[in-house]
Amino acid sequence: MSTQLSNANDDEGGEASKSTIIGPLNFTKDSSTDPPTSLVDERTVPCMFCSNTYDFHTPDNGTDQCLAHLYLVHRLVVADVKEIACLPSYCYYWKEKFTHEPVEKYCSSMLLNQLPDGTSSPNEKYFLLSDVEPLDYELRQRLRREKLELVLTRHQFERTDRNFNRGCLYCRDYRAETRPEFVSHLYTKHFLLLGKPEHLVFVDELIEILQDKLNRLICLFCEKLFKDRPTLKEHMRKKGHKRINPDNHYYDRFFLVNYRLKQKPEYVPIAKRKDESRVFASDSDSDSDWSDWNGEEQTTTCLFCTHAEANVDTLKRHMVAKHTFDFDQTVADMSFYQRVKVVNFIRRQMHIRKCIACGEQCPDYESLCKHLAELDHFRLDKEAGAWDQPEYFFPTYEDDQFLCHLEEVDNERDELSQEEGSIVISESVTASINLDAESLSLENFKL
């Protein structure tokens, strides 16, 4: 970990003048090439059977148009289409297959007594493409993995990229260097809520869509058209419409939570549910007590250098001897969350080569250490409050073991404060039963 820390400091030394917290550093080398935003070209997705193409990249329901075309013209139904991670890639794949092989080889045939437009007609043949076909199942699984990998790579890039440089949607004199800064600015200055920056992905495309809607004088929430910009702004302000429409499912692709791998729920009989729902249920046949499990030893890195120790007390003694910094004495009168801020603040200042006491910018790590030692600045200015900012709730480095030890130190104090002065009152829960859903439950279902 100490080697990774020094590498991260060397690689990102040019960013010393930037002090904005944009998320945990991940010790990886920067890439000069922006990661892609899609697996394939989504602007001209071909029909599986003919020369028609569809644009899946716009909110004009290109997906619905393609699926409707497949049903009305080619009588093909794609099963569980919402579970396909990347429908454009899916169409490209089956386009190539159906070009050389008959559709009957991979699809189930169905006979219905109506035409696609609803007109009655006996024994009309349709095709069902589903994951019952092994090739289709493997394709869906592969697309799910590839899509998730692409989304996570893009999300990590958007959190750390400092070449964003885009002007605000409202004020013309503001330009953000990072996407999290841009999203946060929209909320703090203009009360436009898009979501938490750490939960968003494909932010560039989302901003372009919002910019286009505002230019066309369309409300972002209710999507109504207005005659001029002042009327639109007044409407969004009075109605509280400064957020995107949650009922427009096109926006789902911009939220990281919608890319979670979903598994179909497995039905469990009621008798087994009762056994599994017991609070103290345990496997009587199992005699494992975890005593034979040996986890990998975790080391904690010094706040000021790359020195690491497995024991945090030993590390604190190192900081006192080497850097004349007594951590326990510094945070003696602080709450748990203030201690978290202190750790993240010192980590960040050392990363960007700034003094933790006076804030002076140094050209490199050696100059910073010399400055701290000569001026006796291995201390925290509690009165200035530079460290006591909300941005330092977020860790500077991923998997910072120093923060884990803070929890151990303060558990007893937190529990004591809860017993003495905190009373938790649970809210009443009103439960409603959907009779239609209950009638369709597996327990009441009869063939």
C-alpha positions in Angstrom: 0.0 0.0 0.0 2.9 2.4 0.7 4.3 1.9 -2.8 0.9 2.5 -4.3 0.5 5.7 -2.2 3.8 7.1 -3.4 2.9 6.2 -7.0 -0.4 8.0 -6.7 1.4 11.1 -5.3 3.9 11.0 -8.2 1.3 10.5 -10.9 -1.0 13.2 -9.7 1.5 15.8 -8.6 0.4 18.1 -11.3 -3.0 18.5 -9.6 -1.5 20.1 -6.5 -3.4 23.3 -7.0 -6.8 21.6 -7.0 -8.4 21.1 -3.5 -11.9 20.0 -4.4 -12.8 16.6 -3.1 -14.1 14.5 -6.0 -14.2 11.1 -4.4 -11.8 8.4 -3.1 -8.5 8.1 -5.0 -8.1 4.6 -6.3 -4.3 4.5 -6.9 -4.7 3.7 -10.6 -2.9 5.4 -13.5 -4.8 8.0 -15.5 -5.9 7.0 -19.0 -5.5 9.4 -21.8 -8.5 7.9 -23.6 -12.0 8.4 -22.4 -13.9 5.1 -21.8 -16.8 4.4 -24.2 -20.4 5.1 -23.3 -21.9 2.2 -25.2 -21.0 -1.3 -26.4 -22.0 -0.7 -30.0 -23.3 2.1 -32.2 -26.8 2.9 -30.8 -27.7 5.5 -33.4 -28.4 3.1 -36.3 -29.5 -0.2 -34.8 -30.6 -2.5 -37.6 -33.8 -4.6 -37.6 -33.0 -8.3 -37.2 -34.6 -9.1 -40.6 -34.7 -6.1 -42.9 -32.9 -2.8 -43.7 -34.8 -0.6 -41.2 -32.6 1.1 -38.6 -33.6 2.7 -35.3 -32.0 5.3 -33.0 -31.8 3.9 -29.5 -29.8 6.8 -28.2 -32.6 9.4 -28.1 -35.6 9.7 -25.7 -38.0 9.3 -28.7 -38.7 5.6 -27.9 -36.6 4.1 -30.6 -36.7 0.9 -28.6 -40.5 0.7 -28.7 -40.5 1.5 -32.4 -38.1 -1.3 -33.1 -40.0 -3.9 -31.0 -43.3 -2.8 -32.6 -41.8 -3.2 -36.1 -40.5 -6.7 -35.2 -44.0 -7.8 -34.1 -46.2 -6.1 -36.7 -44.0 -6.8 -39.8 -41.9 -9.9 -38.9 -44.2 -11.4 -36.2 -41.4 -11.8 -33.7 -41.8 -11.3 -30.0 -38.7 -10.9 -27.8 -39.4 -12.3 -24.3 -38.3 -10.4 -21.2 -36.9 -7.5 -23.2 -36.4 -5.3 -20.2 -33.9 -7.8 -18.8 -31.6 -7.5 -21.8 -28.7 -5.4 -20.7 -27.9 -4.0 -24.1 -30.8 -4.3 -26.6 -28.7 -2.7 -29.5 -26.0 -5.4 -29.1 -28.7 -8.0 -28.9 -30.2 -6.8 -32.2 -26.8 -6.8 -33.9 -26.1 -10.3 -32.9 -29.4 -11.8 -34.0 -29.2 -9.8 -37.2 -26.1 -11.7 -38.2 -27.6 -15.0 -37.1 -30.9 -14.6 -39.0 -29.1 -13.5 -42.1 -27.6 -16.9 -42.6 -30.0 -19.2 -40.7 -33.8 -19.6 -40.5 -35.6 -18.0 -37.6 -37.2 -21.4 -36.7 -33.8 -22.7 -35.7 -33.7 -20.4 -32.6 -37.2 -19.3 -32.0 -40.3 -21.0 -30.7 -43.3 -21.1 -33.0 -46.8 -20.1 -31.9 -50.2 -20.2 -33.6 -52.6 -17.4 -32.9 -56.1 -16.7 -34.2 -55.4 -13.0 -35.1 -53.2 -10.8 -37.3 -50.7 -8.4 -35.8 -53.2 -5.6 -36.1 -55.8 -7.5 -34.1 -58.0 -8.7 -37.0 -59.3 -12.2 -36.6 -57.6 -14.9 -38.6 -57.1 -18.6 -37.8 -53.7 -20.2 -37.3 -51.4 -17.2 -37.8 -47.8 -18.1 -37.1 -45.6 -16.0 -34.7 -42.1 -16.5 -33.3 -40.9 -16.1 -29.7 -37.2 -15.4 -29.0 -36.4 -16.1 -25.4 -33.6 -17.4 -23.1 -35.1 -20.9 -23.4 -32.8 -21.1 -26.4 -29.2 -21.8 -24.9 -27.6 -19.4 -27.4 -29.9 -16.6 -26.4 -29.3 -17.3 -22.7 -25.6 -17.2 -23.1 -25.9 -13.9 -25.1 -28.0 -12.2 -22.4 -25.5 -13.3 -19.6 -22.6 -12.0 -21.6 -24.2 -8.7 -22.4 -25.1 -8.2 -18.8 -21.5 -8.7 -17.7 -20.1 -6.5 -20.5 -22.6 -3.7 -19.8 -21.9 -3.7 -16.1 -18.1 -3.5 -16.7 -18.6 -0.6 -19.1 -20.8 1.3 -16.7 -18.5 0.9 -13.8 -15.5 1.9 -15.9 -17.3 5.0 -17.1 -18.5 5.9 -13.7 -15.0 5.7 -12.2 -13.7 7.9 -15.0 -16.5 10.5 -14.6 -15.7 10.8 -10.9 -12.0 11.5 -11.3 -11.7 13.2 -14.7 -10.6 16.9 -14.4 -10.9 17.8 -18.0 -14.7 18.3 -18.0 -14.6 22.2 -18.3 -18.3 22.9 -19.0 -20.3 26.0 -18.4 -23.4 26.0 -16.2 -26.9 25.6 -17.7 -27.9 28.9 -16.0 -25.1 31.2 -15.1 -22.6 31.9 -18.0 -19.6 32.8 -15.9 -19.2 29.4 -14.1 -17.2 26.5 -15.5 -16.8 23.2 -13.7 -13.6 21.1 -14.0 -15.3 17.9 -12.9 -18.7 16.4 -13.3 -19.4 16.1 -9.6 -18.6 19.8 -9.2 -21.0 20.6 -12.0 -23.9 18.5 -10.6 -23.3 19.9 -7.1 -23.3 23.5 -8.4 -26.6 23.0 -10.1 -28.1 22.0 -6.8 -26.4 24.4 -4.4 -26.8 27.5 -6.6 -29.8 26.8 -8.7 -31.7 24.1 -6.7 -31.8 21.9 -9.8 -31.7 18.3 -8.4 -30.4 15.6 -10.8 -29.2 13.2 -8.1 -26.1 12.6 -6.0 -23.0 12.8 -8.2 -21.8 9.4 -7.0 -25.0 7.8 -8.2 -24.9 9.2 -11.7 -23.3 7.8 -14.9 -23.2 9.0 -18.5 -23.4 12.6 -17.0 -22.3 14.2 -20.3 -25.3 12.8 -22.2 -27.7 13.7 -19.3 -26.5 17.3 -19.3 -26.9 17.5 -23.1 -30.5 16.3 -22.9 -31.4 18.8 -20.1 -29.7 21.6 -22.1 -31.7 20.7 -25.2 -35.0 20.6 -23.2 -34.3 24.0 -21.7 -33.4 25.4 -25.1 -36.7 24.2 -26.5 -38.5 25.7 -23.5 -39.6 22.4 -22.1 -40.0 21.8 -18.3 -37.7 19.1 -17.1 -40.3 17.6 -14.7 -43.7 17.9 -16.3 -42.3 18.2 -19.8 -44.8 21.0 -20.8 -43.8 23.5 -23.5 -43.7 27.2 -22.6 -43.7 30.4 -24.7 -40.4 31.9 -23.4 -37.6 31.3 -21.0 -38.7 33.6 -18.2 -42.1 31.9 -18.1 -40.4 28.5 -18.0 -38.1 29.5 -15.2 -41.0 31.0 -13.2 -43.0 27.8 -13.7 -40.2 25.5 -12.6 -39.5 27.7 -9.5 -43.1 28.0 -8.3 -44.1 24.4 -9.0 -40.9 23.0 -7.6 -40.2 21.3 -11.0 -36.4 21.7 -10.8 -35.7 18.0 -11.2 -36.1 15.4 -13.9 -39.3 13.5 -14.5 -39.1 10.2 -12.4 -41.8 8.7 -14.6 -39.7 9.0 -17.7 -37.9 5.7 -17.8 -35.4 7.0 -20.4 -33.6 8.6 -17.5 -33.1 5.2 -15.8 -29.9 4.7 -17.8 -28.2 7.6 -16.0 -28.5 6.1 -12.5 -26.0 3.5 -11.4 -28.5 1.6 -9.3 -30.4 0.5 -12.4 -27.4 -1.6 -13.6 -27.4 -4.0 -10.6 -27.3 -7.7 -11.5 -30.8 -8.9 -10.9 -31.7 -12.5 -10.2 -35.2 -13.9 -10.5 -36.7 -14.7 -7.1 -36.9 -18.3 -6.2 -40.2 -19.5 -4.7 -39.8 -20.9 -1.2 -42.7 -22.9 0.4 -44.4 -21.3 3.4 -43.2 -24.0 5.8 -39.6 -23.3 5.0 -40.1 -19.6 5.2 -41.2 -19.9 8.8 -38.0 -21.8 9.7 -35.8 -19.3 7.9 -37.5 -16.3 9.5 -36.7 -17.2 13.1 -34.4 -14.6 14.6 -32.1 -17.1 16.2 -32.3 -19.8 13.5 -29.0 -21.7 13.1 -27.8 -24.8 11.4 -27.5 -27.4 14.1 -25.4 -29.7 11.9 -22.7 -27.0 11.5 -20.0 -26.8 14.1 -18.0 -24.1 12.4 -17.1 -21.2 14.7 -14.8 -19.3 12.2 -11.9 -20.2 14.5 -9.9 -21.7 11.6 -10.3 -18.6 9.4 -7.3 -16.4 8.9 -7.9 -13.2 7.1 -5.2 -11.2 5.3 -3.4 -8.8 7.7 -4.4 -5.2 6.9 -1.9 -2.4 7.4 -2.6 1.2 8.1 -0.6 4.0 6.4 0.8 7.0 8.2 -1.0 10.3 7.6 2.2 12.1 6.5 4.4 9.5 4.8 4.3 6.0 3.2 5.2 4.2 6.4 2.6 1.5 7.3 2.0 -0.6 10.4 -0.3 -3.5 11.2 -1.0 -2.1 14.7 -2.5 1.4 14.7 -1.0 2.2 18.1 2.4 1.5 16.8 1.6 3.8 13.8 0.5 6.6 16.1 3.8 6.3 18.1 5.6 6.6 14.7 3.8 9.8 13.9 4.7 11.3 17.3 8.4 10.3 16.9 8.8 11.1 13.2 6.4 13.9 12.7 5.8 15.3 16.2 2.1 14.8 15.6 0.0 13.3 18.4 -3.2 12.2 16.8 -5.0 11.2 20.0 -4.2 14.5 21.7 -5.3 16.4 18.6 -8.7 14.8 18.4 -9.3 14.4 22.1 -12.3 16.8 22.3 -13.8 15.9 18.9 -16.8 13.8 18.0 -16.4 10.7 15.8 -17.4 12.6 12.6 -15.0 15.4 13.3 -12.2 12.8 13.6 -13.2 11.4 10.3 -12.9 14.9 8.8 -9.5 15.4 10.3 -8.1 12.2 8.8 -9.5 12.9 5.4 -8.4 16.5 5.5 -4.8 15.6 6.4 -4.8 12.9 3.7 -6.0 15.4 1.1 -3.6 18.2 2.1 -0.7 15.8 1.8 -1.9 14.5 -1.5 -2.1 18.0 -3.1 1.1 19.2 -1.3 -0.4 21.8 1.0 0.5 22.5 4.6 -2.2 21.3 7.1 -1.6 24.3 9.3 -1.2 27.4 7.1 -2.3 26.0 3.7 0.9 27.0 1.9 1.3 25.3 -1.5 4.5 23.4 -2.0 5.9 22.2 -5.4 6.6 18.6 -4.3 6.4 16.2 -1.4 10.0 16.8 -0.2 9.4 20.6 0.0 6.2 20.0 1.9 7.9 17.8 4.5 10.7 20.4 4.9 8.2 23.2 5.4 6.2 21.2 8.0 9.4 20.3 9.9 11.1 23.7 9.8 8.0 25.7 10.8 6.7 23.1 13.2 3.5 22.8 11.2 2.8 19.2 12.0 -0.3 20.4 13.8 -3.9 21.1 13.1 -5.3 24.7 13.4 -8.6 23.9 15.2 -9.7 27.6 15.3 -9.4 28.1 11.5 -11.8 25.2 10.8 -10.4 24.5 7.3 -10.7 20.8 8.0 -14.3 21.0 9.4 -16.0 21.0 6.0 -18.7 18.6 4.7 -16.5 17.5 1.8 -14.2 15.7 4.3 -16.9 13.3 5.3 -15.7 11.4 2.1 -12.5 9.4 2.3 -9.5 10.6 0.3 -8.3 7.1 -0.4 -10.3 4.0 -0.8 -10.0 1.4 1.9 -8.3 3.8 4.3 -7.7 1.5 7.4 -7.2 4.6 9.6 -10.9 5.3 9.3 -11.8 1.8 10.4 -9.8 2.2 13.6 -11.7 5.4 14.4 -14.9 3.3 14.7 -13.2 1.0 17.2 -12.1 3.9 19.3 -15.4 5.6 19.5 -17.9 2.8 19.8 -18.1 3.0 23.6 -18.6 6.8 23.5 -21.3 6.5 20.9 -23.2 3.8 22.8 -22.9 5.8 26.1 -24.3 8.9 24.5 -27.2 6.9 23.1 -28.1 5.4 26.5 -27.9 8.8 28.3 -29.6 11.2 26.0 -31.0 9.6 22.8 -34.4 8.0 22.6 -35.4 6.3 19.4 -39.1 6.2 18.7 -40.3 4.0 15.9 -42.8 5.2 13.4 -46.1 3.4 12.9 -46.3 1.5 9.7 -49.5 1.4 7.7 -49.6 -1.8 5.6 -52.1 -2.2 2.7 -52.8 -5.4 0.9 -53.4 -5.5 -2.9 -56.3 -7.9 -3.3 -55.5 -8.5 -6.9 -51.9 -9.4 -6.2 -52.9 -11.6 -3.3 -55.3 -13.5 -5.5 -52.4 -14.2 -7.9 -50.0 -15.5 -5.3 -48.6 -18.9 -5.7 -50.3 -20.2 -2.6 -53.7 -19.4 -3.9 -53.0 -20.2 -7.5 -55.1 -23.1 -8.8 -54.7 -24.8 -12.2 
